[in-house]
């Protein structure tokens, strides 16, 4: 679009600044992601030798790949004349492709995941062309008066801006359907998304006005004079500022969970003695985690991963010993999520030995198939903790409980007592 641009000294200076800022920003992002992934602090995650937990997730690996691609692109762009050399065309194209592909895994969940990854890559490629072009126009092309090559650069940008705009809006709308659906008012993510739509609308209006001036007002221009530079500098600066605001809003949205995106399933911690993962037809998926897993008060975590809507969600715990009563927990959630019964909530597993957990629920199309599993409650002498993958099994000795206290359950979860039939 503007091959003469690499010959300008200000272009080389700008590319170097952008390369350094991009690399530093990605390193800071990696440090924060490592600290979050490992549960450590920012200071302990600065060293590259501490970045191991980053590679436990696709998002972390993608960000590291993006850093490598940016460093490689910075190497080629450090001396701008070699960007367009034929021998460098293949490696720079590959690095650009890798940097765009890395964005496909930032939110690889929700509905139609494969489609979402492809759309994310295409969307970010369009965004990179848009924001990069605006930044070059404002920082380099409109730096001052110049010859006809600057006019050609403006015209080339104005011609590609329309298809790029269509690409950004089209892929963005499909992504909204994929992760938000129609929940734009009744979800925090949807409300912030509507705010972003307002900024995008302003951005498109300003951009269309500028393009109209370039394509019509400069139709016969043979050079870029000072008057045109002065007239374009401010509106292009406004467009660049709005682009930055839109990107900042996108970053805000990445920190929120859309309605059709589940929290990352990292499994319960090692402090849960009993973990039962159950699946059935109609995407019914529940995980029941209990600790310490012995007679007396227990902490129970109930996690629902599917379906997307549920009513009358209950968990019934029944001991094999008919001399002890069980519990029915009415789980107060209607969407994928979790409910926690703390140890001091008064739910006591009094019977040692085998227990049966029965999970039931209703969706909009009818009753879900009940799921049943069994687990063992220890007698209070030994508790075996089931570890996460890669950790060793450990056994802890606990003194047998001699007294129990019944406390009313927290409002978040309600229970009722059921007595199993004799025999």
N, C-alpha and C positions, 0 to 999 in steps of 0.2 A: 504494500500500500504506500510505503514511503521509504524506498531503499536509500535515498540520500541522507536519511536521518542518522545513520551510523557515523557519518562524517563530522557531525557536530560535536564539539567538546562538551557542551552541556548535556548531550545525550549520554556520553560515557560517564560523566559525573552522576547523573541521575540513576543510571543502571547500577552503578556501584553502591549508591546510597540505598536503593531499594533492596539489593541483594543482602547487604549487611542487616538492614532492619528486618527483613523477612526471616533470615537465619536466626537472629536473636529472638524474635517473637516465637518461632517454632521451638527453640531450645527452652524458653520459659514455659511454653505449653507442655512440653515433655516433662519438665520438672514437676509441674503441678499435677499432671496425670499420674506420674510415678508415685508422688506422695499420696494421692488419693487411692491408687491401686494397692499400695503396700501398707497403708495405714500409718506411715511415718510422717516426718515433718518435711518442710520445704528445704531446710538446710541439709538434711541427710540425703536428699534426692538430687542435689546439684551435680555430684560426680557422675560421669557416664557409667562408671562401674556399678552404680546403684540403679540403673535403668532396667534391670532384669524384669521386674514385675510389669513393665510396659508391654512386654511381648506376650503377656498372658491373654490379651484381647486383640480382636481384629482392629479396633479403633487405635490402639497403641501402636501396633505394627504399621498401620497405614500412616500415622503421623510421623513415625521414624522414617518411613520410605519417602514421605514428602520432604523431610529435612534433607535427606541425601540428594533428592532431585533438585531442590533449591540451591544447595551448595554446588552441584554440578552445573546448573544453569548460570549461577553467579560466576563460576570459573570462565565459561565461554563469553559471558557478557561483560567481563571486567575490561576487556579490550574489544570495543564494539565492532571494529572492522571485521573481526573474524566470525561474527555471528552469521553473516551471509556467505561465508566461504563454502564451496560445495562439499569439501571434506568434513565440515562440521554440521552439515544439514541433518544427517541421520542421527548422531548422538543427541543433538539438541531437540529433535522431534521426539525421540524416545523419552528423554527427560521430561519434556512437557507433557507427554502422554501419561507417564508415571505419576507426575504431580496431580494431574486431573483424576486419574483412577483412584488415587488415595482418598479423594472426597466421597467416593461411593460407599465407604464403610463407616462414615461418621454416624449414620443412623440406619444401620442395616437390619431393620426390624419393622414391624407394622404389617399392613396388608400388602400382598404382592411384592415380596422382598426383592426378588430378582429384578422386577421392573423398577423398583425403587432405586436399586444400585445403579442401573443403567441411566435412569433419569437424573440421579444426583450427579453422575459424571458429566452428562451432557449439559445440565443446568450450570454447573460450576465452570465448565468450559466457556459457555456464553457469558457468564458473569465476569470471568477473567478477561475476556476480550473487551467487554463493555468498560469495566473500571480501568483496565490498563490503557485503553485508547483515550479515555477522558483524561487520565492523569498525564499521558504523554502530550496531548493537545494543550492542556493548561500549563504544564511545566516547561515544555520544550518548544512546541510549534508557536505558541503565543508568547514566547519569551521576549520577542521584539519583532520589528519589521524584517521582511526578507523577500526572497525571490519567488519565482513561480512554483518551486518545489513545495513551499509551505502551503500555497493555495491548493496544490494537488493533494497534499496530505489532508487538508480539511475536507475537500470534496470526497476523497476516498473514505474517510471516516463517516461522513454524512450518508454515503451510499450503503455502507454495511450496517449502519446503526438500526435501520428498520428491520431487516431479517433477524438481527441479534435480539432486538426487543421482542419480536414475536416468539423466538426460541425461549427466552427467559420467562416470559409470561406463560407460555403454553406448558413448559415443563414444570413451572412452579404451581400452576393450577392442578396438574395431575398429582403432584406431591401432596398438596393440601387435601385432595380427596383421599389419598392413600393413608395419611396418618391422622387427619382431623375429621374427615367426613363432613357432616353438617353441624358438628359440635363447635361452632365458632363463637357462640354467645355464652354457653353454659360450661365452658372450660377456660382456665387461665391461659393455656397455650393459644386457644382460638381468639381470645380477646387481644392478646399481644399481636397475633397474626393480622387482625383487622387494623391495628395501629400501623403495622408494617405496610399494609395495602394503601393506607392514606399517604405514607411517604413515597411509595412507589408511584402512585398517581401523580403526585407533585413532580417527581423526577421525570416521568414520561412527558408531562406537559412542558417542562423547561427544555428537555431534550428536543422535543418536536419543534419548538420555537427556534432553537438554535439551528437545527438542521434546515429548516425552511429558509432562514437567512443565508446560510452557506450556499444552498443549492440555487436560490433565486437571486438574492442580493449580490452574490459574488459570481454570478454566471459569466461575466465578461472580464473578471479581474485577471490581470497579468502578474501581479505581485501583491504581497501582503504589506499594506502601508500601516503607518502608526495609528491612523484613525480606526481602521478595522480591528487592529489588535486591541485598542482601548475599548471598542464597542463589544468585543467578544469575551474579553478577559473576565469580566465580572459574571456574566451568565454561565460561562463554562465553569467558573469557580463554584457557583451555586450548585450546578449539576454535580460536580465532584463532591461537594459537601453533602448533598443529599444521598449520593451513592455510599458515602462512608456511614451516614446515619442508617441507611437500609442494611448495610453489612453488620453494623453494631446491633441492630434489632434482630438480625438473623442469629448472631451469637447469643443474644438473650434467649431466643427461642430454643437454641440447642441445649440450654441449661434447664429447660422445662420438659415435662413429659406430655406428649399429645395423647388424646383419648385412645387411639388405636396402637399405641406403643407401650409395651410392658416394660417394667423395670428389669434390669439385667438379672437373669437367674443365676446367681452365684452360689446358691445353696445355703443352708443354715451353717452357723459356726460350729466349731468342734465341741461346744459345750452342750449340744443336744445329744442325749443318750440314745434316743429312739427317733429314727427318721423313716417315714413310710411315704413313698412316692407312688401315687395311684393315677392311672389313666383309664378311660373308657371311651365308648362311642360318643359322637356329637361333640368332640373336642373337650370332653370333661377331663380335667387334669387338676388334681389336688395333691398338696404335700402336707403331711401331718408330722410335726416335730415336737417331741416331748423331752423334758429334762427336769430333774435328774434321773427319772425313770425308775424310781423306787417307791415303796409304799409311803403315802402321805401327800403333802402338797407338791404339785408339779406345775411347771410352766409349759403351756401348750401354744404352739404357733401353727395357725391354719392358713395356708397359702393357696389361693385360687389362681390358676393360670389360664383357664378356659372353662366354659365358653365366655363370650363377651358380655352376656347378660344372664343373670340368674336370680331366682326368687326362692324363698323357703329353703335356703341353704342351711342344712343341719349336719352336725357330726354327732353320732351316737356312740358312746363308749360303754361296752357291756363286759363285765368280768365273767370268766368261765365258772367261777365259784358262785353257786346260786344263793349263798348266804350273804352276799354283799350286793349293794345297789350300784347302778351305773349312772351315767349322765347323758343328757341330750343338750348339745350346745347349739343354740340358734345363732348362726354366724351373721352379723349385721352388715353384710356387703352384698352389692348387686352387680358389681363389675370385678374384673380381675384385680386382685389385691391381697391383703393379708389382715388377719385378726389375731390379736395376742391376748391370752389369758395368763396373767401374772401368777406367781406362786402364792401371793397373799390374797388372791381373789376368792379363796374358799373352795376350790375344786380339788377334792381329795380322792386320790386313787387308793382305796383302803385294802383292796384284795391283791395279795401277791400272786404271781403266776400269769396265766394267759388272759389277755383281754382282746375283744373284737371291736374294731372301729368300722362303723357303717356311715358312708357319705351319701347324702341324697340332695336333690335340688330340682328345680323346675325352670324351664326356659319358655320362651314365647311359643315354641312348637310342641310343648308337652313335658312330661316328666323325663328327667335324665336317668339313665341306667344306674341303679345303686352300685356303689363300689364298697368292697369289704376287704379288710386286711386284719391280721392278728399281730400282736406284739406281746412281749413279756415284761411284766413289772417285777422288779427285784424285791427281795424281802427286806431291803434296807442294809444289808451287809456289804454287798459288792455291786458296783455299777460299771458296766462296760460302755465306754464312750465310742461311738462310731466316728472315725476321723474323716476329714476331707481327703480327697485323692492325693496321694503322695506322702501322707503323714502316717505315723505308726499308731497302732491300736494301743490304748492305755487303759488300765484298770485302776479304779480309785476305791479305797475302802472307806465306808461311811458308817458312823455309829447308828444303830437302829433307833428310829424315832419312838419315843415312849408316849408322847402326847400330841394331839392335833387340835387346832383351833379353826373353827368355821367362821369365815368372814364373807360378808355380802360381796357378790361379784361387781366389778366395775360396770358402768352403764354401757360400755362398748360391746359387751358380750353377755347374753342372758343364757341361763341354763335351767334345766328341769331334771328331776331325778326319775329314772326308770328302773324297774325291778325285773330282772330276767325271769323267765319261767323256770320252775324247778326242773332239775335234771339237765 
